[in-house]
Amino acid sequence: MRDLDLLEQYLLRLRQEFLQASHRALIGGFEDIALREARGYALQAELCDRIRGSLKELTDDPAQFIKVYLS
């Protein structure tokens, strides 16, 4: 389980980096390219959150995780 805990911590930091990058893109201005870039970073941050949530489900109930995600 330690490996999954480390992966969760990594995803948390990666999410934070994506959110900071999104913020930096918006600070640069609200041009179309900056908005698209910020949205892309935000979507990547959201994906990190979804993966972290799935990892929690996996550690809580592996059978349910398999039923929901792998069937």
Gaussian input, Z-matrix of N, CA and C with variables (Angstrom, degrees):
# hf/3-21g

backbone

0 1
 N
 C     1     B1
 C     2     B2     1     A1
 N     3     B3     2     A2     1     D1
 C     4     B4     3     A3     2     D2
 C     5     B5     4     A4     3     D3
 N     6     B6     5     A5     4     D4
 C     7     B7     6     A6     5     D5
 C     8     B8     7     A7     6     D6
 N     9     B9     8     A8     7     D7
 C    10    B10     9     A9     8     D8
 C    11    B11    10    A10     9     D9
 N    12    B12    11    A11    10    D10
 C    13    B13    12    A12    11    D11
 C    14    B14    13    A13    12    D12
 N    15    B15    14    A14    13    D13
 C    16    B16    15    A15    14    D14
 C    17    B17    16    A16    15    D15
 N    18    B18    17    A17    16    D16
 C    19    B19    18    A18    17    D17
 C    20    B20    19    A19    18    D18
 N    21    B21    20    A20    19    D19
 C    22    B22    21    A21    20    D20
 C    23    B23    22    A22    21    D21
 N    24    B24    23    A23    22    D22
 C    25    B25    24    A24    23    D23
 C    26    B26    25    A25    24    D24
 N    27    B27    26    A26    25    D25
 C    28    B28    27    A27    26    D26
 C    29    B29    28    A28    27    D27
 N    30    B30    29    A29    28    D28
 C    31    B31    30    A30    29    D29
 C    32    B32    31    A31    30    D30
 N    33    B33    32    A32    31    D31
 C    34    B34    33    A33    32    D32
 C    35    B35    34    A34    33    D33
 N    36    B36    35    A35    34    D34
 C    37    B37    36    A36    35    D35
 C    38    B38    37    A37    36    D36
 N    39    B39    38    A38    37    D37
 C    40    B40    39    A39    38    D38
 C    41    B41    40    A40    39    D39
 N    42    B42    41    A41    40    D40
 C    43    B43    42    A42    41    D41
 C    44    B44    43    A43    42    D42
 N    45    B45    44    A44    43    D43
 C    46    B46    45    A45    44    D44
 C    47    B47    46    A46    45    D45
 N    48    B48    47    A47    46    D46
 C    49    B49    48    A48    47    D47
 C    50    B50    49    A49    48    D48
 N    51    B51    50    A50    49    D49
 C    52    B52    51    A51    50    D50
 C    53    B53    52    A52    51    D51
 N    54    B54    53    A53    52    D52
 C    55    B55    54    A54    53    D53
 C    56    B56    55    A55    54    D54
 N    57    B57    56    A56    55    D55
 C    58    B58    57    A57    56    D56
 C    59    B59    58    A58    57    D57
 N    60    B60    59    A59    58    D58
 C    61    B61    60    A60    59    D59
 C    62    B62    61    A61    60    D60
 N    63    B63    62    A62    61    D61
 C    64    B64    63    A63    62    D62
 C    65    B65    64    A64    63    D63
 N    66    B66    65    A65    64    D64
 C    67    B67    66    A66    65    D65
 C    68    B68    67    A67    66    D66
 N    69    B69    68    A68    67    D67
 C    70    B70    69    A69    68    D68
 C    71    B71    70    A70    69    D69
 N    72    B72    71    A71    70    D70
 C    73    B73    72    A72    71    D71
 C    74    B74    73    A73    72    D72
 N    75    B75    74    A74    73    D73
 C    76    B76    75    A75    74    D74
 C    77    B77    76    A76    75    D75
 N    78    B78    77    A77    76    D76
 C    79    B79    78    A78    77    D77
 C    80    B80    79    A79    78    D78
 N    81    B81    80    A80    79    D79
 C    82    B82    81    A81    80    D80
 C    83    B83    82    A82    81    D81
 N    84    B84    83    A83    82    D82
 C    85    B85    84    A84    83    D83
 C    86    B86    85    A85    84    D84
 N    87    B87    86    A86    85    D85
 C    88    B88    87    A87    86    D86
 C    89    B89    88    A88    87    D87
 N    90    B90    89    A89    88    D88
 C    91    B91    90    A90    89    D89
 C    92    B92    91    A91    90    D90
 N    93    B93    92    A92    91    D91
 C    94    B94    93    A93    92    D92
 C    95    B95    94    A94    93    D93
 N    96    B96    95    A95    94    D94
 C    97    B97    96    A96    95    D95
 C    98    B98    97    A97    96    D96
 N    99    B99    98    A98    97    D97
 C   100   B100    99    A99    98    D98
 C   101   B101   100   A100    99    D99
 N   102   B102   101   A101   100   D100
 C   103   B103   102   A102   101   D101
 C   104   B104   103   A103   102   D102
 N   105   B105   104   A104   103   D103
 C   106   B106   105   A105   104   D104
 C   107   B107   106   A106   105   D105
 N   108   B108   107   A107   106   D106
 C   109   B109   108   A108   107   D107
 C   110   B110   109   A109   108   D108
 N   111   B111   110   A110   109   D109
 C   112   B112   111   A111   110   D110
 C   113   B113   112   A112   111   D111
 N   114   B114   113   A113   112   D112
 C   115   B115   114   A114   113   D113
 C   116   B116   115   A115   114   D114
 N   117   B117   116   A116   115   D115
 C   118   B118   117   A117   116   D116
 C   119   B119   118   A118   117   D117
 N   120   B120   119   A119   118   D118
 C   121   B121   120   A120   119   D119
 C   122   B122   121   A121   120   D120
 N   123   B123   122   A122   121   D121
 C   124   B124   123   A123   122   D122
 C   125   B125   124   A124   123   D123
 N   126   B126   125   A125   124   D124
 C   127   B127   126   A126   125   D125
 C   128   B128   127   A127   126   D126
 N   129   B129   128   A128   127   D127
 C   130   B130   129   A129   128   D128
 C   131   B131   130   A130   129   D129
 N   132   B132   131   A131   130   D130
 C   133   B133   132   A132   131   D131
 C   134   B134   133   A133   132   D132
 N   135   B135   134   A134   133   D133
 C   136   B136   135   A135   134   D134
 C   137   B137   136   A136   135   D135
 N   138   B138   137   A137   136   D136
 C   139   B139   138   A138   137   D137
 C   140   B140   139   A139   138   D138
 N   141   B141   140   A140   139   D139
 C   142   B142   141   A141   140   D140
 C   143   B143   142   A142   141   D141
 N   144   B144   143   A143   142   D142
 C   145   B145   144   A144   143   D143
 C   146   B146   145   A145   144   D144
 N   147   B147   146   A146   145   D145
 C   148   B148   147   A147   146   D146
 C   149   B149   148   A148   147   D147
 N   150   B150   149   A149   148   D148
 C   151   B151   150   A150   149   D149
 C   152   B152   151   A151   150   D150
 N   153   B153   152   A152   151   D151
 C   154   B154   153   A153   152   D152
 C   155   B155   154   A154   153   D153
 N   156   B156   155   A155   154   D154
 C   157   B157   156   A156   155   D155
 C   158   B158   157   A157   156   D156
 N   159   B159   158   A158   157   D157
 C   160   B160   159   A159   158   D158
 C   161   B161   160   A160   159   D159
 N   162   B162   161   A161   160   D160
 C   163   B163   162   A162   161   D161
 C   164   B164   163   A163   162   D162
 N   165   B165   164   A164   163   D163
 C   166   B166   165   A165   164   D164
 C   167   B167   166   A166   165   D165
 N   168   B168   167   A167   166   D166
 C   169   B169   168   A168   167   D167
 C   170   B170   169   A169   168   D168
 N   171   B171   170   A170   169   D169
 C   172   B172   171   A171   170   D170
 C   173   B173   172   A172   171   D171
 N   174   B174   173   A173   172   D172
 C   175   B175   174   A174   173   D173
 C   176   B176   175   A175   174   D174
 N   177   B177   176   A176   175   D175
 C   178   B178   177   A177   176   D176
 C   179   B179   178   A178   177   D177
 N   180   B180   179   A179   178   D178
 C   181   B181   180   A180   179   D179
 C   182   B182   181   A181   180   D180
 N   183   B183   182   A182   181   D181
 C   184   B184   183   A183   182   D182
 C   185   B185   184   A184   183   D183
 N   186   B186   185   A185   184   D184
 C   187   B187   186   A186   185   D185
 C   188   B188   187   A187   186   D186
 N   189   B189   188   A188   187   D187
 C   190   B190   189   A189   188   D188
 C   191   B191   190   A190   189   D189
 N   192   B192   191   A191   190   D190
 C   193   B193   192   A192   191   D191
 C   194   B194   193   A193   192   D192
 N   195   B195   194   A194   193   D193
 C   196   B196   195   A195   194   D194
 C   197   B197   196   A196   195   D195
 N   198   B198   197   A197   196   D196
 C   199   B199   198   A198   197   D197
 C   200   B200   199   A199   198   D198
 N   201   B201   200   A200   199   D199
 C   202   B202   201   A201   200   D200
 C   203   B203   202   A202   201   D201
 N   204   B204   203   A203   202   D202
 C   205   B205   204   A204   203   D203
 C   206   B206   205   A205   204   D204
 N   207   B207   206   A206   205   D205
 C   208   B208   207   A207   206   D206
 C   209   B209   208   A208   207   D207
 N   210   B210   209   A209   208   D208
 C   211   B211   210   A210   209   D209
 C   212   B212   211   A211   210   D210

   B1=1.4479
   B2=1.5186
   B3=1.3035
   B4=1.4593
   B5=1.5199
   B6=1.3335
   B7=1.4609
   B8=1.5248
   B9=1.3319
   B10=1.4567
   B11=1.5182
   B12=1.3231
   B13=1.4690
   B14=1.5272
   B15=1.3211
   B16=1.4679
   B17=1.5244
   B18=1.3167
   B19=1.4584
   B20=1.5229
   B21=1.3297
   B22=1.4613
   B23=1.5255
   B24=1.3240
   B25=1.4600
   B26=1.5206
   B27=1.3185
   B28=1.4601
   B29=1.5201
   B30=1.3246
   B31=1.4622
   B32=1.5240
   B33=1.3179
   B34=1.4576
   B35=1.5296
   B36=1.3210
   B37=1.4681
   B38=1.5165
   B39=1.3323
   B40=1.4569
   B41=1.5258
   B42=1.3304
   B43=1.4627
   B44=1.5237
   B45=1.3287
   B46=1.4569
   B47=1.5337
   B48=1.3150
   B49=1.4654
   B50=1.5257
   B51=1.3357
   B52=1.4632
   B53=1.5231
   B54=1.3236
   B55=1.4616
   B56=1.5317
   B57=1.3269
   B58=1.4610
   B59=1.5238
   B60=1.3237
   B61=1.4633
   B62=1.5279
   B63=1.3185
   B64=1.4630
   B65=1.5238
   B66=1.3113
   B67=1.4662
   B68=1.5348
   B69=1.3382
   B70=1.4706
   B71=1.5288
   B72=1.3266
   B73=1.4643
   B74=1.5202
   B75=1.3249
   B76=1.4612
   B77=1.5200
   B78=1.3148
   B79=1.4605
   B80=1.5220
   B81=1.3281
   B82=1.4566
   B83=1.5195
   B84=1.3029
   B85=1.4526
   B86=1.5160
   B87=1.3181
   B88=1.4637
   B89=1.5171
   B90=1.3263
   B91=1.4510
   B92=1.5235
   B93=1.3110
   B94=1.4569
   B95=1.5250
   B96=1.3185
   B97=1.4620
   B98=1.5336
   B99=1.3135
   B100=1.4685
   B101=1.5225
   B102=1.3260
   B103=1.4605
   B104=1.5264
   B105=1.3274
   B106=1.4654
   B107=1.5274
   B108=1.3202
   B109=1.4616
   B110=1.5370
   B111=1.3289
   B112=1.4645
   B113=1.5255
   B114=1.3079
   B115=1.4718
   B116=1.5199
   B117=1.3130
   B118=1.4622
   B119=1.5167
   B120=1.3216
   B121=1.4687
   B122=1.5227
   B123=1.3202
   B124=1.4638
   B125=1.5299
   B126=1.3146
   B127=1.4640
   B128=1.5254
   B129=1.3072
   B130=1.4573
   B131=1.5312
   B132=1.3234
   B133=1.4700
   B134=1.5305
   B135=1.3237
   B136=1.4625
   B137=1.5312
   B138=1.3130
   B139=1.4606
   B140=1.5301
   B141=1.3076
   B142=1.4738
   B143=1.5211
   B144=1.3281
   B145=1.4659
   B146=1.5245
   B147=1.3220
   B148=1.4616
   B149=1.5263
   B150=1.3132
   B151=1.4642
   B152=1.5228
   B153=1.3326
   B154=1.4690
   B155=1.5285
   B156=1.3219
   B157=1.4659
   B158=1.5216
   B159=1.3102
   B160=1.4623
   B161=1.5244
   B162=1.3253
   B163=1.4619
   B164=1.5226
   B165=1.3384
   B166=1.4656
   B167=1.5259
   B168=1.3327
   B169=1.4599
   B170=1.5250
   B171=1.3142
   B172=1.4614
   B173=1.5266
   B174=1.3203
   B175=1.4730
   B176=1.5236
   B177=1.3379
   B178=1.4683
   B179=1.5246
   B180=1.3410
   B181=1.4708
   B182=1.5249
   B183=1.3344
   B184=1.4653
   B185=1.5310
   B186=1.3271
   B187=1.4688
   B188=1.5292
   B189=1.3119
   B190=1.4691
   B191=1.5306
   B192=1.3188
   B193=1.4653
   B194=1.5257
   B195=1.3215
   B196=1.4675
   B197=1.5183
   B198=1.3178
   B199=1.4647
   B200=1.5325
   B201=1.3275
   B202=1.4642
   B203=1.5282
   B204=1.3296
   B205=1.4557
   B206=1.5328
   B207=1.3107
   B208=1.4661
   B209=1.5183
   B210=1.3297
   B211=1.4555
   B212=1.5130
   A1=112.27
   A2=117.05
   A3=119.55
   A4=110.97
   A5=116.64
   A6=119.79
   A7=111.22
   A8=116.63
   A9=120.08
   A10=111.48
   A11=117.30
   A12=120.72
   A13=110.68
   A14=115.86
   A15=119.63
   A16=111.03
   A17=116.76
   A18=120.29
   A19=110.76
   A20=116.68
   A21=120.31
   A22=111.21
   A23=117.24
   A24=120.92
   A25=111.34
   A26=116.32
   A27=120.57
   A28=110.81
   A29=117.13
   A30=120.77
   A31=111.50
   A32=116.48
   A33=120.24
   A34=110.76
   A35=116.64
   A36=120.19
   A37=111.80
   A38=116.34
   A39=120.48
   A40=110.56
   A41=116.29
   A42=120.99
   A43=110.56
   A44=115.75
   A45=120.59
   A46=110.59
   A47=116.92
   A48=120.46
   A49=111.19
   A50=117.24
   A51=120.37
   A52=111.31
   A53=116.87
   A54=119.40
   A55=111.30
   A56=116.91
   A57=119.95
   A58=111.14
   A59=116.81
   A60=120.45
   A61=110.28
   A62=116.84
   A63=120.87
   A64=110.58
   A65=115.56
   A66=120.90
   A67=110.79
   A68=115.93
   A69=119.40
   A70=111.38
   A71=116.66
   A72=120.10
   A73=110.58
   A74=116.80
   A75=120.09
   A76=112.29
   A77=116.81
   A78=119.52
   A79=110.10
   A80=115.74
   A81=120.72
   A82=113.44
   A83=117.91
   A84=121.24
   A85=110.53
   A86=114.90
   A87=120.05
   A88=111.37
   A89=116.21
   A90=119.02
   A91=108.59
   A92=115.29
   A93=120.93
   A94=111.93
   A95=118.01
   A96=121.42
   A97=110.66
   A98=117.52
   A99=121.26
   A100=110.41
   A101=116.77
   A102=120.26
   A103=111.00
   A104=116.64
   A105=119.53
   A106=111.33
   A107=115.96
   A108=120.36
   A109=110.32
   A110=116.37
   A111=120.53
   A112=110.64
   A113=116.74
   A114=120.63
   A115=110.59
   A116=117.07
   A117=120.70
   A118=111.87
   A119=116.64
   A120=120.03
   A121=111.31
   A122=116.70
   A123=120.16
   A124=110.78
   A125=117.18
   A126=120.38
   A127=111.24
   A128=117.14
   A129=120.31
   A130=110.42
   A131=116.60
   A132=120.55
   A133=109.94
   A134=116.66
   A135=121.33
   A136=110.93
   A137=116.94
   A138=120.41
   A139=110.78
   A140=116.96
   A141=120.54
   A142=110.25
   A143=117.36
   A144=121.72
   A145=111.45
   A146=115.92
   A147=119.58
   A148=111.26
   A149=116.80
   A150=120.39
   A151=110.30
   A152=117.25
   A153=120.65
   A154=110.55
   A155=117.27
   A156=120.90
   A157=111.52
   A158=116.12
   A159=120.38
   A160=111.14
   A161=116.89
   A162=120.17
   A163=111.46
   A164=116.08
   A165=119.94
   A166=109.83
   A167=116.35
   A168=120.10
   A169=110.73
   A170=116.66
   A171=121.14
   A172=111.17
   A173=116.62
   A174=118.84
   A175=112.15
   A176=117.33
   A177=120.81
   A178=112.34
   A179=116.51
   A180=120.39
   A181=109.66
   A182=117.36
   A183=120.38
   A184=113.69
   A185=117.61
   A186=120.27
   A187=110.69
   A188=116.75
   A189=120.76
   A190=110.19
   A191=116.59
   A192=120.71
   A193=110.43
   A194=116.52
   A195=120.82
   A196=110.73
   A197=116.60
   A198=121.74
   A199=111.55
   A200=116.04
   A201=120.44
   A202=111.98
   A203=117.15
   A204=120.08
   A205=115.01
   A206=117.56
   A207=118.40
   A208=114.28
   A209=117.40
   A210=118.19
   A211=111.88
   D1=-22.67
   D2=179.45
   D3=-59.09
   D4=-37.21
   D5=179.17
   D6=-61.90
   D7=-41.07
   D8=178.68
   D9=-67.72
   D10=-35.57
   D11=176.27
   D12=-64.20
   D13=-41.38
   D14=177.81
   D15=-65.37
   D16=-40.65
   D17=178.05
   D18=-63.95
   D19=-39.61
   D20=177.62
   D21=-62.41
   D22=-43.07
   D23=177.63
   D24=-63.22
   D25=-40.56
   D26=177.87
   D27=-62.12
   D28=-45.16
   D29=179.75
   D30=-64.20
   D31=-36.03
   D32=177.59
   D33=-63.44
   D34=-44.66
   D35=178.43
   D36=-67.60
   D37=-39.05
   D38=178.36
   D39=-62.99
   D40=-41.11
   D41=176.67
   D42=-59.64
   D43=-43.83
   D44=179.74
   D45=-62.46
   D46=-41.96
   D47=178.34
   D48=-62.56
   D49=-41.67
   D50=178.84
   D51=-65.09
   D52=-40.47
   D53=178.86
   D54=-66.61
   D55=-37.98
   D56=176.66
   D57=-66.28
   D58=-39.13
   D59=177.87
   D60=-65.37
   D61=-38.57
   D62=176.70
   D63=-62.66
   D64=-42.78
   D65=178.22
   D66=-62.30
   D67=-44.91
   D68=178.88
   D69=-61.34
   D70=-38.77
   D71=179.21
   D72=-62.78
   D73=-38.62
   D74=-179.87
   D75=-74.60
   D76=-31.54
   D77=177.30
   D78=-63.60
   D79=-31.67
   D80=179.52
   D81=-66.10
   D82=-17.51
   D83=178.67
   D84=140.37
   D85=173.90
   D86=-177.91
   D87=-110.52
   D88=30.97
   D89=174.85
   D90=-68.53
   D91=163.26
   D92=-177.05
   D93=-56.60
   D94=-42.94
   D95=-177.62
   D96=-66.08
   D97=-39.59
   D98=179.34
   D99=-66.46
   D100=-39.97
   D101=179.06
   D102=-65.80
   D103=-41.63
   D104=178.20
   D105=-65.12
   D106=-40.23
   D107=178.89
   D108=-64.62
   D109=-45.07
   D110=179.37
   D111=-62.25
   D112=-40.86
   D113=178.70
   D114=-63.31
   D115=-41.95
   D116=178.41
   D117=-60.14
   D118=-44.88
   D119=177.09
   D120=-63.41
   D121=-40.58
   D122=179.95
   D123=-64.53
   D124=-38.39
   D125=177.33
   D126=-65.30
   D127=-38.04
   D128=177.34
   D129=-65.99
   D130=-38.86
   D131=177.18
   D132=-63.27
   D133=-41.20
   D134=178.17
   D135=-62.94
   D136=-39.92
   D137=177.78
   D138=-62.74
   D139=-40.90
   D140=176.40
   D141=-59.04
   D142=-41.65
   D143=178.34
   D144=-63.12
   D145=-43.42
   D146=-179.74
   D147=-63.84
   D148=-41.05
   D149=178.87
   D150=-65.69
   D151=-42.44
   D152=177.53
   D153=-60.51
   D154=-41.69
   D155=177.63
   D156=-62.09
   D157=-40.96
   D158=178.48
   D159=-66.13
   D160=-37.83
   D161=176.88
   D162=-62.04
   D163=-39.77
   D164=178.12
   D165=-62.57
   D166=-42.37
   D167=177.48
   D168=-62.22
   D169=-40.29
   D170=179.61
   D171=-61.90
   D172=-43.81
   D173=-178.97
   D174=-73.16
   D175=-31.45
   D176=-179.97
   D177=-73.71
   D178=-45.10
   D179=-176.18
   D180=-151.66
   D181=88.56
   D182=-178.42
   D183=-56.94
   D184=-37.05
   D185=-179.31
   D186=-64.45
   D187=-42.47
   D188=178.54
   D189=-66.69
   D190=-39.25
   D191=177.70
   D192=-58.63
   D193=-46.19
   D194=178.80
   D195=-62.65
   D196=-43.15
   D197=-179.47
   D198=-61.05
   D199=-43.62
   D200=-175.28
   D201=-78.73
   D202=-46.06
   D203=-169.68
   D204=-100.30
   D205=-20.58
   D206=-172.63
   D207=-119.36
   D208=9.25
   D209=179.84
   D210=-100.35

